[in-house]
Amino acid sequence: MVAGKLWLVVMRSNRSLPDDLILREFQLSTDYTQVVTLWQNAGPGIHVRRSDSNEEITKKLHRDPDLCLVAELGGLIIGTVIYHLAVDVSSRNKGIGTALMAELESRMKQKGCIRTYLLVTRDNLDAIRFYESQKWEQMDLLIYGKDLG
């Protein structure tokens, strides 16, 4: 992940990111348990569901392994962006969520994406404030869902 490492050097000059912070691609066999625990302890707004199962994440990794990222500090995963952006409560407001999202957006641009969307539950006020601070726009849409299997 050379691009990511170079990007972190630039970010560190502008932010107070921890020196030993590593942004890297998610590895199912070693990271899954830590990531699910992070999601479960992230607070309101992140709801672990069927799409977060090992099987479903495996499917996502087959499609876009480079778009599943973790932030690691001292050997522990403190942030992730795989379906959910989550940062450990004790590591918030230190630029980690911003770093993860910026890296994800950069990778999406490299793939040719020109616009992206995200879903935020109404009870996740921290996430709403975060995304608004990152220039995401609230859209007047209705969201529908349907289980297909």
VOGU-3710 file (C-alpha; in Angstrom, 3 decimals, decimal comma):
1> mvagklwlvv> 0,000/0,000/0,000  2,631/2,508/-1,078  0,097/5,213/-1,950  -1,461/4,928/1,490  1,871/5,163/3,283  2,867/8,220/1,266  -0,490/9,779/1,954  -0,081/9,235/5,707  3,233/11,104/5,624  1,441/14,093/4,103
11> mrsnrslpdd> -1,434/13,832/6,587  0,935/13,669/9,554  2,453/16,983/8,518  -1,017/18,557/8,690  -2,604/16,637/11,587  -1,687/15,053/14,856  -2,000/11,450/13,697  -0,079/9,006/15,884  3,389/8,301/14,465  2,899/4,540/14,537
21> lilrefqlst> -0,539/4,566/12,900  -0,768/2,156/9,974  -3,504/2,251/7,349  -3,669/-1,030/5,504  -5,992/-3,357/3,686  -8,212/-5,602/5,780  -7,122/-9,243/6,080  -10,068/-11,529/6,793  -8,152/-14,306/8,538  -6,410/-12,050/11,059
31> dytqvvtlwq> -8,627/-8,960/11,332  -12,247/-10,122/11,244  -12,714/-10,777/14,974  -11,161/-7,448/15,996  -13,198/-5,542/13,418  -16,516/-7,075/14,519  -15,665/-6,284/18,141  -14,885/-2,702/17,127  -18,248/-2,427/15,347  -20,102/-3,909/18,317
41> nagpgihvrr> -18,513/-1,402/20,702  -18,723/1,642/18,438  -21,941/2,943/19,955  -25,245/3,928/18,411  -25,529/3,922/14,671  -23,493/0,848/13,816  -25,686/-2,191/13,670  -23,925/-5,478/12,964  -26,124/-7,430/10,603  -26,071/-10,384/8,258
51> sdsneeitkk> -24,030/-8,454/5,674  -21,234/-8,253/8,263  -20,851/-12,026/8,543  -17,585/-13,683/7,608  -19,239/-15,112/4,473  -20,562/-11,756/3,279  -17,318/-9,911/3,972  -15,526/-12,639/1,988  -17,755/-11,790/-1,006  -16,932/-8,086/-0,618
61> lhrdpdlclv> -13,231/-8,898/-0,526  -13,510/-10,805/-3,799  -15,061/-7,719/-5,429  -13,039/-4,901/-3,890  -10,259/-6,021/-1,534  -8,533/-2,643/-1,870  -11,611/-0,801/-0,542  -11,627/-2,582/2,833  -9,281/-0,704/5,144  -8,213/-0,774/8,762
71> aelggliigt> -6,275/1,634/10,949  -3,864/-0,147/13,253  -2,017/1,238/16,253  0,315/-0,855/18,350  -0,974/-4,075/16,775  -4,616/-3,270/17,560  -7,241/-2,300/15,024  -8,638/1,054/16,134  -10,503/1,986/12,974  -12,050/0,444/9,917
81> viyhlavdvs> -13,973/1,259/6,802  -15,649/-1,896/5,514  -19,345/-1,189/5,057  -19,064/0,831/8,303  -16,679/3,606/9,203  -15,819/2,996/12,835  -13,110/4,342/15,102  -12,573/3,124/18,637  -14,134/5,575/21,101  -10,783/6,317/22,780
91> srnkgigtal> -9,158/7,101/19,408  -11,757/9,497/18,029  -11,127/13,136/17,116  -7,508/12,405/16,208  -7,888/12,366/12,414  -8,153/8,586/12,066  -11,665/8,562/10,576  -10,647/11,375/8,245  -7,543/9,444/7,178  -9,538/6,266/6,504
101> maelesrmkq> -12,180/8,097/4,480  -9,625/10,104/2,498  -7,743/6,929/1,591  -10,981/5,195/0,615  -12,076/8,159/-1,515  -8,667/8,256/-3,205  -8,898/4,574/-4,071  -12,437/4,992/-5,393  -11,305/7,869/-7,623  -8,486/5,657/-8,959
111> kgcirtyllv> -11,159/3,111/-9,928  -13,051/5,794/-11,856  -15,788/6,588/-9,341  -17,132/10,125/-9,710  -19,699/10,095/-6,881  -20,360/7,964/-3,849  -23,119/7,638/-1,303  -23,308/6,508/2,282  -26,032/5,606/4,748  -26,125/6,951/8,291
121> trdnldairf> -28,733/5,976/10,847  -30,609/8,888/12,394  -29,370/7,998/15,883  -25,692/8,257/14,902  -25,229/11,943/15,665  -21,437/11,687/15,886  -21,310/10,258/12,372  -23,668/12,908/11,036  -21,457/15,675/12,448  -18,338/13,935/11,130
131> yesqkweqmd> -19,639/13,545/7,580  -20,956/17,095/7,469  -17,511/18,333/8,575  -16,044/16,350/5,666  -18,330/18,148/3,165  -20,752/15,275/2,620  -24,205/16,552/1,676  -27,436/15,300/3,182  -29,774/14,242/0,381  -33,539/14,230/0,342
141> lliygkdlg> -34,033/10,573/-0,525  -36,040/7,645/0,696  -34,028/4,493/1,284  -35,621/1,130/0,635  -34,235/-2,301/1,398  -35,207/-5,835/0,521  -33,687/-9,124/1,645  -32,935/-11,306/-1,356  -31,906/-14,439/0,408
//
